[in-house]
Amino acid sequence: MDMVNNILIMLASGIPGLVIAGVILILMFLALIRKEAGLMVFAALLIVPFAYALGSWFGVGLIARALPLLLLGSAFAISKEDGIFSWALSAPSFGYLIYTLFKILSAGAVDISV
């Protein structure tokens, strides 16, 4: 279990964190524009390391733990062709990933160490 924990934390920090967060943002945007629920489900799977490593079970960090569920809800709204809810449910993930990108860049993301 420690190995899985270390892998999830490594994927959410440094250069891998930048790449994965960028890919998630692109997938989310494409899913919303093209109205493809499959892309949003893939983005929900990719956001799991960020939700695990940077979230908590109390306070505001609980919202970070709920990000994959919000993206799955957005995928469901896309499949039901409801534009308002699909954008509204993915908005917290957009904001959180942009915040995470700035946080990684300001920390000096030059390596993959934790």
Secondary structure, DSSP 4 states (H G I P E B T S, - for coil): -HHHHHHHHHHTSHHHHHHHHHHHHHHHHHHHHHT-HHHHHHHHHHTHHHHHHH--SSTTHHHHHTHHHHHHHHHHHHHTT-HHHHHHHHHHHHHHHHHHHHHHHHTT--SS--
